[in-house]
Amino acid sequence: MTVRSPVWPDPVPAVYSVENPRIPALAVRRFGPDCPPLVCTSGWPNSAAIHLLRLLADQGAILRYRSDFDGEGIRIAAYLLDKTPARPWRMTAGGYRAAVARTPHGPEPGRLTEAPWDPELTRAMAEHGTAVVEELVAGVLLADLIEAAG
């Protein structure tokens, strides 16, 4: 059996990846067949998701990853960023503070661990004591996708 490499557009576009399936559902509703490349890990990324993201990166795609602003989301992001060349997508202390300002009364963030890409992020989350799920920042994420779609 012959295994062929996948055929990607030239140039390979930026590829966005998210934790929660609600974001791709909103993106498909907004963009239809013109939706920018978007991968959903639906929580912890399995080996297929990691493999796909690595293949895309090997072909020149710039990978961006976003998860929930909670303890588990930070751990998921740290894992995915370690296993792939993805970069955080709106996963900074500043992004968290802007999101929590719009939704100050969310659930507790759970057990927090350091975010290797932005140590200030975990401190900000501990200070506010509020988790912010991706769905609550969907408008900002879709605006980024609109910009990516040109």
N, C-alpha and C positions, 0 to 999 in steps of 0.2 A: 504494500500500500504506500502510495506517495503522499507525503504531507506537504502542502503548499503554504507558503507564508501568506497571511492575509493581504489584501490590496487596500491601501488607505488612500484617501485624497492627497493630492500634492498641491500645496504643502499641507502637512498634517496640522489641523487646527488645535487650538487649546482645547483640552478636555476637562470638564468640570465633574467632580465626583462629590456625592453627598451621602449622608448616613440614612436619611429618612425617605421612604418612597413617596411621601406626599409632595416633595419638591419636584421630582420628574413628572408626576401627574399634573401639577400646576403648569409646568413648563410646556408639556405637550398640549395642554389645553390652550395656552397662550400662543405657541409657535406652530403647532401642527407639524407637518412634515419638515418644516424649516428649523426645527429645534436644534440649537447647537449641541454638540456631543456632550452627553451627560450620562454618567455611570452612577448607579445607586448600589451601595453595599448592603442596605437594609440591616443596619447594625454592624456587628463585627464583620469585616471583609473576609470572605472565604478564599481559598487558594485560587479559585477561578477568577475572582475579581482582582486579586493581586497580580496574577499572570496577565490578565487583559491590560491592566494599567502599565505593567512593565513593557508589554509588546507595543503599546501606544507610544510610550516614552522612547523605546528603541527606534521607532520610526520618526521621531522628532517632535512628538506632541509635548506641549507644556502642560503638565498636570496641576490642577488646583483641587484641594480637598476642603470640605466643610462638614462639620458635625455639630451636634448640640453643644451648647454651653452648659454642660453639667459634668460631674466627675467621670462618668462612663464615656461621654463624648470626647473628653480630653484624652482618656486612655486609648480609645479607638483611633483618634487622630494621630497620637504619638506612634501607635503601632503601624498605621498605614504610611505615615511619613518616613518611618524607619525602613519599611519594606519596599518602598517605591521612591522615585525621585520627585514625588508630588510636593507641592508647596502649599502652605496654609492659605485658605481662601476666606477672608474676613474672619479670621480666628485669632484676633489680637485683643489685648486688654482694652484698647480704644473701641474696637468693634463691640466687645461685650458691654462696655459702659454705655455706648449709644443704644444698644438693644435693651438693656435693663432700664434705661431711662424711659423707654416707651412701654415697658411691661415690668413695673417694679414689684409686683406681688405674685411671682411665680412660685413653683415648688422649691424646696431646698435642693441644692446642687448635688447632694450626696457626698461620698468620700472623694476628696480632691487630691490629686497628685500633680506634680509639676508639669507644666507644658514646656517641653524642651525648646520650642521655637520662640516662646515669649514667657519668661518666668513671671512677669507682671500679671499675666492673665489669671493665674490661679490665685494670686493675692487679691485681685479685684473681685473675683468670684467669692472668695472667703469673706471679704469685707461686706459685700452686698447680700450674701447668703441666699441668692436667687438663681435658679436655673433658667435658661432661655432656650427653648427648643427651636430647631431650624424653621419650623412652620411660622413662627412669630416674626422671622426676618425674611420671609419668602419674597416680599416686595423688593427688598434690597438685592437679594440673590437674582431675581428675575430681571432687575434693571441691569445687573452685570451681564446676564446672558443676552439681553437686548443689545448692549454695547458690543459683545463678542460677535453677535450675528451681523453686525454692521448695518 
